[in-house]
């Protein structure tokens, strides 16, 4: 937490249309908290899209459902990207950390984000939404990157060989 300037009191911030007020003692912590909330909200939106899929749909409906889910994964990446770029500049992440290999396509997470969930097609003459296996691989890679920069939960073993979630 940053030190407060002497003589400076917390400033009220109206977060809702209601009369509830949030007092911000440290604007830096407030901005970080808001960014983490945006990341977690974007991540929750992906989970919601995945959990609310119908059991049956036509081919066109599946195409639309998968396209919206691919875009939701890209939105999660967009929220996370500024933190990843800072970590890369600090040497915590390397170029290889963004790569997903071993699939039909080699995927760079940054390219996926830049094209809003689409990828160059196999003829390199346009962009297509990838199949669910690809956009979920991107989602899992984003979660790995989140943990690597220290903002995602991770499992840690304690002395009793029991696992604990660390946040």
N, CA, C and O of each residue as an XYZ file, in Angstrom:
668
protein
N       0.842     -1.166      0.000
C       0.000      0.000      0.000
C       0.890      1.231      0.000
O       1.887      1.277      0.720
N       0.542      2.218     -0.792
C       1.329      3.442     -0.870
C       1.076      4.301      0.359
O       0.028      4.207      0.998
N       2.043      5.127      0.672
C       1.908      6.045      1.801
C       1.005      7.200      1.405
O       1.071      7.696      0.280
N       0.165      7.623      2.334
C      -0.720      8.747      2.101
C       0.058     10.034      2.322
O       0.898     10.113      3.219
N      -0.221     11.038      1.504
C       0.422     12.331      1.686
C      -0.018     12.913      3.020
O      -1.189     12.807      3.382
N       0.912     13.533      3.766
C       0.538     14.147      5.044
C      -0.550     15.194      4.832
O      -0.482     16.011      3.913
N      -1.546     15.149      5.699
C      -2.633     16.124      5.640
C      -3.669     15.839      4.568
O      -4.613     16.614      4.411
N      -3.521     14.760      3.833
C      -4.496     14.449      2.785
C      -5.433     13.367      3.285
O      -5.002     12.276      3.656
N      -6.693     13.675      3.292
C      -7.707     12.736      3.758
C      -8.260     11.939      2.578
O      -8.192     12.391      1.435
N      -8.808     10.749      2.854
C      -9.413      9.967      1.778
C     -10.518     10.755      1.086
O     -11.257     11.503      1.726
N     -10.623     10.579     -0.227
C     -11.632     11.272     -1.009
C     -12.783     10.323     -1.299
O     -12.561      9.179     -1.695
N     -14.035     10.799     -1.101
C     -15.166      9.923     -1.424
C     -15.295      9.751     -2.934
O     -15.104     10.695     -3.701
N     -15.623      8.529     -3.343
C     -15.846      8.226     -4.748
C     -17.205      7.564     -4.838
O     -17.449      6.550     -4.184
N     -18.080      8.120     -5.630
C     -19.408      7.548     -5.787
C     -19.323      6.407     -6.785
O     -19.174      6.646     -7.983
N     -19.417      5.155     -6.305
C     -19.297      3.957     -7.137
C     -20.634      3.523     -7.710
O     -20.677      2.733     -8.653
N     -21.703      4.019     -7.164
C     -23.027      3.605     -7.622
C     -23.906      4.834     -7.736
O     -23.495      5.939     -7.381
N     -25.079      4.645     -8.215
C     -26.049      5.726     -8.257
C     -26.706      5.900     -6.899
O     -27.441      6.864     -6.686
N     -26.448      4.972     -5.970
C     -27.042      5.029     -4.643
C     -26.283      6.025     -3.777
O     -25.357      6.698     -4.229
N     -26.696      6.094     -2.545
C     -26.028      7.025     -1.636
C     -24.759      6.432     -1.028
O     -24.045      7.121     -0.299
N     -24.471      5.168     -1.317
C     -23.266      4.530     -0.791
C     -22.037      5.195     -1.380
O     -21.982      5.476     -2.578
N     -21.054      5.445     -0.532
C     -19.821      6.061     -0.985
C     -18.650      5.185     -0.581
O     -18.668      4.530      0.461
N     -17.639      5.188     -1.425
C     -16.416      4.458     -1.166
C     -15.339      5.498     -0.936
O     -15.167      6.406     -1.749
N     -14.610      5.376      0.167
C     -13.557      6.327      0.463
C     -12.224      5.751      0.020
O     -11.833      4.661      0.437
N     -11.536      6.495     -0.826
C     -10.272      6.048     -1.382
C      -9.145      6.695     -0.595
O      -8.948      7.909     -0.641
N      -8.405      5.852      0.134
C      -7.267      6.350      0.896
C      -6.015      6.370      0.035
O      -5.127      7.196      0.246
N      -5.941      5.479     -0.919
C      -4.752      5.366     -1.762
C      -5.196      5.172     -3.217
O      -5.637      4.084     -3.588
N      -5.082      6.212     -4.036
C      -5.521      6.095     -5.433
C      -4.809      4.988     -6.205
O      -5.415      4.375     -7.083
N      -3.531      4.713     -5.901
C      -2.811      3.640     -6.591
C      -3.422      2.287     -6.269
O      -3.640      1.472     -7.166
N      -3.702      2.040     -4.982
C      -4.332      0.773     -4.607
C      -5.723      0.656     -5.218
O      -6.131     -0.425     -5.643
N      -6.443      1.762     -5.261
C      -7.779      1.758     -5.851
C      -7.704      1.361     -7.329
O      -8.492      0.534     -7.787
N      -6.763      1.945     -8.075
C      -6.619      1.631     -9.502
C      -6.244      0.160     -9.694
O      -6.760     -0.501    -10.594
N      -5.342     -0.351     -8.844
C      -4.948     -1.756     -8.942
C      -6.137     -2.670     -8.646
O      -6.346     -3.672     -9.331
N      -6.905     -2.319     -7.631
C      -8.070     -3.115     -7.271
C      -9.096     -3.120     -8.396
O      -9.675     -4.161     -8.706
N      -9.318     -1.974     -9.000
C     -10.271     -1.883    -10.118
C      -9.786     -2.719    -11.307
O     -10.593     -3.363    -11.978
N      -8.471     -2.714    -11.573
C      -7.923     -3.487    -12.680
C      -8.095     -4.981    -12.420
O      -8.490     -5.730    -13.314
N      -7.797     -5.415    -11.190
C      -7.978     -6.831    -10.848
C      -9.442     -7.237    -10.948
O      -9.755     -8.351    -11.368
N     -10.333     -6.335    -10.564
C     -11.767     -6.622    -10.675
C     -12.163     -6.755    -12.144
O     -12.937     -7.645    -12.495
N     -11.646     -5.885    -13.001
C     -11.963     -5.962    -14.429
C     -11.454     -7.275    -15.022
O     -12.141     -7.894    -15.835
N     -10.260     -7.702    -14.622
C      -9.711     -8.969    -15.100
C     -10.598    -10.120    -14.652
O     -10.951    -10.986    -15.452
N     -10.957    -10.128    -13.374
C     -11.788    -11.218    -12.855
C     -13.191    -11.203    -13.448
O     -13.777    -12.263    -13.670
N     -13.739    -10.014    -13.707
C     -15.051     -9.934    -14.361
C     -15.000    -10.496    -15.778
O     -15.908    -11.216    -16.196
N     -13.938    -10.169    -16.521
C     -13.789    -10.680    -17.889
C     -13.630    -12.201    -17.877
O     -14.183    -12.900    -18.727
N     -12.880    -12.694    -16.918
C     -12.682    -14.135    -16.771
C     -14.015    -14.821    -16.419
O     -14.329    -15.886    -16.948
N     -14.777    -14.208    -15.536
C     -16.082    -14.759    -15.150
C     -17.039    -14.773    -16.350
O     -17.872    -15.671    -16.477
N     -16.911    -13.781    -17.217
C     -17.769    -13.737    -18.408
C     -17.478    -14.937    -19.323
O     -18.399    -15.507    -19.908
N     -16.210    -15.315    -19.443
C     -15.863    -16.501    -20.242
C     -16.506    -17.738    -19.619
O     -17.122    -18.543    -20.317
N     -16.360    -17.884    -18.307
C     -16.947    -19.056    -17.630
C     -18.469    -19.077    -17.811
O     -19.060    -20.134    -18.032
N     -19.091    -17.904    -17.715
C     -20.543    -17.816    -17.880
C     -20.946    -18.249    -19.294
O     -21.909    -18.997    -19.463
N     -20.221    -17.788    -20.293
C     -20.518    -18.178    -21.687
C     -20.371    -19.688    -21.856
O     -21.188    -20.319    -22.527
N     -19.337    -20.267    -21.255
C     -19.120    -21.716    -21.361
C     -20.219    -22.490    -20.635
O     -20.700    -23.505    -21.137
N     -20.609    -22.020    -19.474
C     -21.605    -22.743    -18.673
C     -23.020    -22.603    -19.206
O     -23.872    -23.443    -18.915
N     -23.287    -21.564    -19.975
C     -24.644    -21.325    -20.474
C     -24.854    -21.813    -21.902
O     -25.819    -21.415    -22.555
N     -23.960    -22.673    -22.396
C     -24.133    -23.218    -23.739
C     -25.320    -24.172    -23.754
O     -25.545    -24.910    -22.795
N     -26.070    -24.154    -24.833
C     -27.197    -25.103    -24.921
C     -26.687    -26.517    -25.169
O     -25.569    -26.713    -25.646
N     -27.515    -27.490    -24.842
C     -27.107    -28.880    -25.089
C     -27.190    -29.217    -26.571
O     -26.475    -30.098    -27.049
N     -28.062    -28.521    -27.303
C     -28.202    -28.737    -28.737
C     -28.368    -27.396    -29.431
O     -28.984    -26.475    -28.894
N     -27.807    -27.297    -30.640
C     -27.953    -26.084    -31.446
C     -27.668    -26.431    -32.894
O     -27.056    -27.459    -33.184
N     -28.109    -25.576    -33.802
C     -27.800    -25.782    -35.213
C     -26.339    -25.384    -35.456
O     -25.698    -24.782    -34.594
N     -25.836    -25.721    -36.610
C     -24.452    -25.381    -36.961
C     -24.228    -23.875    -36.902
O     -23.208    -23.421    -36.384
N     -25.176    -23.095    -37.429
C     -25.054    -21.627    -37.397
C     -25.082    -21.107    -35.964
O     -24.336    -20.189    -35.621
N     -25.941    -21.689    -35.127
C     -25.994    -21.272    -33.724
C     -24.678    -21.575    -33.022
O     -24.172    -20.749    -32.262
N     -24.115    -22.774    -33.278
C     -22.831    -23.113    -32.657
C     -21.742    -22.148    -33.116
O     -20.891    -21.744    -32.323
N     -21.768    -21.782    -34.384
C     -20.771    -20.828    -34.889
C     -20.853    -19.513    -34.132
O     -19.831    -18.949    -33.742
N     -22.063    -19.032    -33.926
C     -22.250    -17.783    -33.181
C     -21.847    -17.910    -31.723
O     -21.199    -17.018    -31.175
N     -22.226    -19.005    -31.098
C     -21.874    -19.240    -29.692
C     -20.361    -19.295    -29.538
O     -19.800    -18.675    -28.634
N     -19.698    -20.041    -30.424
C     -18.240    -20.153    -30.340
C     -17.551    -18.827    -30.639
O     -16.542    -18.502    -30.014
N     -18.083    -18.057    -31.586
C     -17.495    -16.749    -31.898
C     -17.591    -15.820    -30.694
O     -16.620    -15.139    -30.363
N     -18.749    -15.783    -30.034
C     -18.906    -14.896    -28.863
C     -17.997    -15.346    -27.713
O     -17.466    -14.515    -26.977
N     -17.822    -16.659    -27.564
C     -16.936    -17.153    -26.507
C     -15.485    -16.825    -26.835
O     -14.722    -16.450    -25.945
N     -15.096    -16.962    -28.097
C     -13.736    -16.599    -28.516
C     -13.478    -15.115    -28.249
O     -12.392    -14.740    -27.807
N     -14.473    -14.277    -28.518
C     -14.344    -12.840    -28.243
C     -14.250    -12.568    -26.742
O     -13.520    -11.674    -26.315
N     -14.990    -13.341    -25.944
C     -14.923    -13.169    -24.490
C     -13.531    -13.514    -23.969
O     -13.022    -12.835    -23.077
N     -12.907    -14.565    -24.515
C     -11.539    -14.931    -24.131
C     -10.588    -13.796    -24.509
O      -9.691    -13.455    -23.738
N     -10.782    -13.207    -25.697
C      -9.939    -12.091    -26.118
C     -10.135    -10.876    -25.200
O      -9.176    -10.159    -24.914
N     -11.354    -10.644    -24.743
C     -11.612     -9.529    -23.813
C     -10.881     -9.743    -22.488
O     -10.328     -8.804    -21.916
N     -10.885    -10.979    -22.008
C     -10.120    -11.325    -20.802
C      -8.643    -11.014    -21.043
O      -7.982    -10.420    -20.191
N      -8.130    -11.417    -22.204
C      -6.734    -11.129    -22.547
C      -6.461     -9.640    -22.637
O      -5.398     -9.183    -22.215
N      -7.412     -8.865    -23.186
C      -7.243     -7.416    -23.271
C      -7.122     -6.775    -21.896
O      -6.346     -5.838    -21.711
N      -7.879     -7.272    -20.942
C      -7.795     -6.731    -19.577
C      -6.453     -7.080    -18.941
O      -5.891     -6.281    -18.191
N      -5.949     -8.255    -19.236
C      -4.710     -8.748    -18.636
C      -3.453     -8.213    -19.332
O      -2.393     -8.122    -18.713
N      -3.568     -7.862    -20.603
C      -2.407     -7.510    -21.422
C      -1.521     -6.394    -20.855
O      -0.300     -6.550    -20.892
N      -2.044     -5.290    -20.341
C      -1.147     -4.261    -19.807
C      -0.243     -4.773    -18.678
O       0.916     -4.371    -18.578
N      -0.769     -5.644    -17.846
C       0.030     -6.216    -16.757
C       1.085     -7.160    -17.330
O       2.221     -7.187    -16.859
N       0.706     -7.930    -18.345
C       1.657     -8.835    -18.987
C       2.780     -8.055    -19.661
O       3.942     -8.458    -19.602
N       2.441     -6.955    -20.293
C       3.457     -6.131    -20.950
C       4.427     -5.533    -19.935
O       5.629     -5.463    -20.189
N       3.907     -5.102    -18.784
C       4.784     -4.597    -17.712
C       5.709     -5.705    -17.213
O       6.896     -5.474    -16.982
N       5.157     -6.908    -17.047
C       5.961     -8.041    -16.577
C       7.020     -8.417    -17.612
O       8.131     -8.806    -17.253
N       6.680     -8.301    -18.879
C       7.660     -8.595    -19.924
C       8.788     -7.557    -19.901
O       9.960     -7.911    -20.031
N       8.437     -6.293    -19.736
C       9.452     -5.235    -19.669
C      10.357     -5.414    -18.448
O      11.536     -5.061    -18.484
N       9.794     -5.968    -17.364
C      10.575     -6.194    -16.143
C      11.377     -7.489    -16.197
O      12.182     -7.756    -15.305
N      11.166     -8.296    -17.238
C      11.916     -9.545    -17.383
C      11.259    -10.758    -16.754
O      11.850    -11.838    -16.734
N      10.046    -10.600    -16.239
C       9.329    -11.728    -15.638
C       8.793    -12.670    -16.706
O       8.764    -13.885    -16.508
N       8.370    -12.120    -17.830
C       7.858    -12.913    -18.946
C       8.791    -12.776    -20.145
O       9.477    -11.769    -20.323
N       8.786    -13.828    -20.957
C       9.561    -13.814    -22.195
C       8.616    -14.050    -23.364
O       7.458    -14.422    -23.172
N       9.107    -13.836    -24.556
C       8.304    -14.042    -25.765
C       7.675    -15.428    -25.807
O       6.513    -15.571    -26.186
N       8.435    -16.452    -25.418
C       7.940    -17.834    -25.471
C       6.750    -18.076    -24.555
O       5.971    -19.000    -24.785
N       6.600    -17.258    -23.522
C       5.491    -17.440    -22.581
C       4.129    -17.217    -23.242
O       3.112    -17.709    -22.752
N       4.109    -16.486    -24.338
C       2.857    -16.183    -25.028
C       2.478    -17.243    -26.058
O       1.379    -17.206    -26.613
N       3.376    -18.178    -26.313
C       3.174    -19.162    -27.378
C       2.440    -20.409    -26.874
O       2.686    -20.895    -25.771
N       1.537    -20.905    -27.712
C       0.863    -22.175    -27.476
C       1.197    -23.045    -28.677
O       0.843    -22.715    -29.809
N       1.870    -24.143    -28.431
C       2.285    -25.018    -29.522
C       1.631    -26.384    -29.374
O       1.023    -26.695    -28.349
N       1.769    -27.185    -30.415
C       1.268    -28.551    -30.346
C      -0.163    -28.703    -30.787
O      -0.763    -29.759    -30.589
N      -0.722    -27.673    -31.381
C      -2.083    -27.766    -31.916
C      -1.978    -27.651    -33.434
O      -0.881    -27.555    -33.984
N      -3.116    -27.661    -34.094
C      -3.124    -27.497    -35.545
C      -2.424    -26.188    -35.923
O      -1.688    -26.127    -36.909
N      -2.664    -25.150    -35.127
C      -2.028    -23.856    -35.322
C      -1.106    -23.592    -34.147
O      -1.406    -23.993    -33.022
N       0.009    -22.924    -34.391
C       0.793    -22.366    -33.303
C       0.171    -21.009    -33.020
O      -0.001    -20.195    -33.928
N      -0.162    -20.772    -31.781
C      -0.915    -19.576    -31.417
C      -0.056    -18.676    -30.545
O       0.534    -19.131    -29.566
N       0.013    -17.400    -30.900
C       0.595    -16.380    -30.036
C      -0.586    -15.658    -29.390
O      -1.436    -15.095    -30.081
N      -0.629    -15.681    -28.076
C      -1.751    -15.112    -27.331
C      -1.968    -13.644    -27.708
O      -3.109    -13.193    -27.799
N      -0.886    -12.902    -27.926
C      -1.009    -11.475    -28.265
C      -1.696    -11.278    -29.613
O      -2.476    -10.341    -29.779
N      -1.412    -12.156    -30.580
C      -2.070    -12.067    -31.889
C      -3.550    -12.364    -31.740
O      -4.392    -11.684    -32.325
N      -3.859    -13.375    -30.961
C      -5.253    -13.744    -30.708
C      -6.008    -12.552    -30.101
O      -7.130    -12.252    -30.507
N      -5.391    -11.884    -29.140
C      -6.023    -10.727    -28.495
C      -6.169     -9.580    -29.493
O      -7.225     -8.953    -29.576
N      -5.109     -9.310    -30.247
C      -5.121     -8.194    -31.197
C      -6.229     -8.353    -32.231
O      -6.834     -7.363    -32.642
N      -6.503     -9.592    -32.660
C      -7.545     -9.841    -33.655
C      -8.892    -10.173    -33.006
O      -9.777    -10.726    -33.660
N      -9.046     -9.841    -31.733
C     -10.308     -9.986    -30.999
C     -10.894    -11.397    -31.088
O     -12.080    -11.585    -31.358
N     -10.019    -12.384    -30.853
C     -10.482    -13.763    -30.805
C     -10.460    -14.477    -32.139
O     -10.861    -15.638    -32.229
N      -9.998    -13.804    -33.171
C      -9.884    -14.451    -34.481
C      -8.409    -14.696    -34.779
O      -7.521    -14.126    -34.146
N      -8.180    -15.554    -35.752
C      -6.809    -15.889    -36.120
C      -6.711    -15.933    -37.637
O      -7.703    -16.184    -38.322
N      -5.509    -15.688    -38.163
C      -5.344    -15.827    -39.617
C      -5.741    -17.245    -40.043
O      -5.365    -18.232    -39.411
N      -6.508    -17.314    -41.129
C      -6.948    -18.638    -41.587
C      -5.795    -19.390    -42.244
O      -4.701    -18.850    -42.405
N      -6.049    -20.635    -42.618
C      -4.971    -21.484    -43.136
C      -4.408    -20.996    -44.466
O      -3.308    -21.395    -44.847
N      -5.139    -20.142    -45.179
C      -4.643    -19.599    -46.454
C      -4.003    -18.221    -46.262
O      -3.485    -17.637    -47.214
N      -4.040    -17.704    -45.032
C      -3.518    -16.372    -44.708
C      -4.147    -15.271    -45.555
O      -3.490    -14.289    -45.901
N      -5.419    -15.441    -45.883
C      -6.099    -14.405    -46.656
C      -7.299    -13.826    -45.907
O      -8.142    -13.153    -46.500
N      -7.369    -14.087    -44.632
C      -8.459    -13.552    -43.824
C      -8.355    -14.052    -42.396
O      -7.414    -14.756    -42.029
N      -9.341    -13.673    -41.599
C      -9.382    -14.073    -40.191
C     -10.608    -14.939    -39.948
O     -11.683    -14.669    -40.484
N     -10.446    -15.971    -39.147
C     -11.545    -16.857    -38.769
C     -11.531    -17.056    -37.265
O     -10.491    -16.931    -36.618
N     -12.700    -17.369    -36.713
C     -12.751    -17.761    -35.311
C     -12.222    -19.180    -35.192
O     -12.593    -20.045    -35.985
N     -11.371    -19.429    -34.222
C     -10.836    -20.780    -34.070
C     -11.857    -21.699    -33.406
O     -12.844    -21.225    -32.844
N     -11.627    -23.009    -33.468
C     -12.518    -23.945    -32.779
C     -12.351    -23.827    -31.260
O     -11.365    -23.261    -30.787
N     -13.311    -24.358    -30.496
C     -13.247    -24.252    -29.029
C     -11.947    -24.762    -28.418
O     -11.486    -24.197    -27.426
N     -11.349    -25.795    -28.967
C     -10.098    -26.310    -28.393
C      -9.017    -25.238    -28.403
O      -8.198    -25.177    -27.486
N      -9.006    -24.397    -29.425
C      -7.987    -23.352    -29.532
C      -8.294    -22.204    -28.571
O      -7.410    -21.776    -27.829
N      -9.543    -21.693    -28.568
C      -9.781    -20.550    -27.687
C      -9.733    -20.941    -26.214
O      -9.439    -20.098    -25.367
N     -10.015    -22.196    -25.894
C      -9.863    -22.610    -24.495
C      -8.383    -22.816    -24.143
O      -7.994    -22.632    -22.989
N      -7.560    -23.193    -25.120
C      -6.110    -23.265    -24.881
C      -5.563    -21.865    -24.617
O      -4.684    -21.690    -23.773
N      -6.077    -20.873    -25.335
C      -5.673    -19.483    -25.089
C      -6.103    -19.071    -23.681
O      -5.329    -18.452    -22.952
N      -7.327    -19.410    -23.300
C      -7.826    -19.092    -21.958
C      -6.907    -19.694    -20.882
O      -6.527    -19.014    -19.928
N      -6.558    -20.970    -21.047
C      -5.684    -21.620    -20.059
C      -4.292    -20.993    -20.048
O      -3.677    -20.887    -18.987
N      -3.784    -20.577    -21.209
C      -2.481    -19.917    -21.260
C      -2.545    -18.559    -20.563
O      -1.597    -18.174    -19.878
N      -3.635    -17.841    -20.726
C      -3.799    -16.565    -20.029
C      -3.817    -16.772    -18.516
O      -3.245    -15.979    -17.768
N      -4.475    -17.840    -18.071
C      -4.461    -18.144    -16.637
C      -3.044    -18.459    -16.153
O      -2.651    -18.027    -15.069
N      -2.273    -19.209    -16.951
C      -0.873    -19.503    -16.590
C      -0.064    -18.211    -16.482
O       0.711    -18.028    -15.543
N      -0.250    -17.327    -17.445
C       0.468    -16.050    -17.426
C       0.069    -15.223    -16.200
O       0.909    -14.575    -15.576
N      -1.201    -15.254    -15.868
C      -1.701    -14.552    -14.683
C      -0.987    -15.056    -13.426
O      -0.556    -14.263    -12.589
N      -0.867    -16.376    -13.302
C      -0.171    -16.953    -12.145
C       1.315    -16.607    -12.171
O       1.912    -16.326    -11.131
N       1.905    -16.628    -13.360
C       3.343    -16.365    -13.470
C       3.695    -14.941    -13.038
O       4.761    -14.715    -12.465
N       2.812    -13.987    -13.305
C       3.081    -12.610    -12.886
C       2.604    -12.350    -11.451
O       2.772    -11.251    -10.922
N       2.011    -13.371    -10.834
C       1.681    -13.275     -9.412
C       0.323    -12.722     -9.068
O       0.106    -12.312     -7.928
N      -0.611    -12.693    -10.018
C      -1.935    -12.172     -9.662
C      -3.021    -13.235     -9.680
O      -4.148    -12.963     -9.266
N      -2.713    -14.427    -10.146
C      -3.702    -15.500    -10.164
C      -3.462    -16.463     -9.026
O      -2.362    -16.509     -8.475
N      -4.479    -17.239     -8.663
C      -4.296    -18.226     -7.597
C      -3.367    -19.353     -8.047
O      -3.322    -19.691     -9.230
N      -2.639    -19.922     -7.116
C      -1.775    -21.060     -7.421
C      -1.814    -22.027     -6.247
O      -2.184    -21.654     -5.134
N      -1.432    -23.265     -6.503
C      -1.397    -24.277     -5.457
C       0.009    -24.356     -4.882
O       0.991    -24.347     -5.625
N       0.106    -24.432     -3.567
C       1.396    -24.548     -2.891
C       1.319    -25.712     -1.906
O       0.320    -25.868     -1.205
N       2.356    -26.517     -1.854
C       2.418    -27.612     -0.882
C       3.000    -27.073      0.412
O       3.943    -26.283      0.401
N       2.426    -27.510      1.535
C       2.997    -27.101      2.817
C       3.847    -28.246      3.372
O       4.051    -29.250      2.690
N       4.341    -28.103      4.601
C       5.217    -29.102      5.211
C       4.535    -30.456      5.414
O       5.213    -31.482      5.481
N       3.215    -30.472      5.510
C       2.473    -31.711      5.726
C       2.064    -32.374      4.412
O       1.253    -33.300      4.404
N       2.632    -31.894      3.296
C       2.322    -32.421      1.979
C       0.836    -32.254      1.639
O       0.250    -33.094      0.956
N       0.240    -31.168      2.121
C      -1.119    -30.816      1.783
C      -1.073    -29.607      0.865
O      -0.169    -28.776      0.953
N      -2.049    -29.523     -0.008
C      -2.070    -28.428     -0.989
C      -2.978    -27.319     -0.525
O      -4.033    -27.561      0.062
N      -2.558    -26.103     -0.792
C      -3.302    -24.933     -0.375
C      -3.333    -23.951     -1.535
O      -2.332    -23.773     -2.229
N      -4.480    -23.312     -1.750
C      -4.571    -22.294     -2.799
C      -3.990    -20.999     -2.263
O      -4.408    -20.499     -1.219
N      -3.018    -20.461     -2.992
C      -2.378    -19.186     -2.638
C      -2.906    -18.108     -3.592
O      -2.974    -18.317     -4.803
N      -3.272    -16.973     -3.038
C      -3.715    -15.863     -3.893
C      -2.799    -14.698     -3.742
O      -3.003    -13.665     -4.380
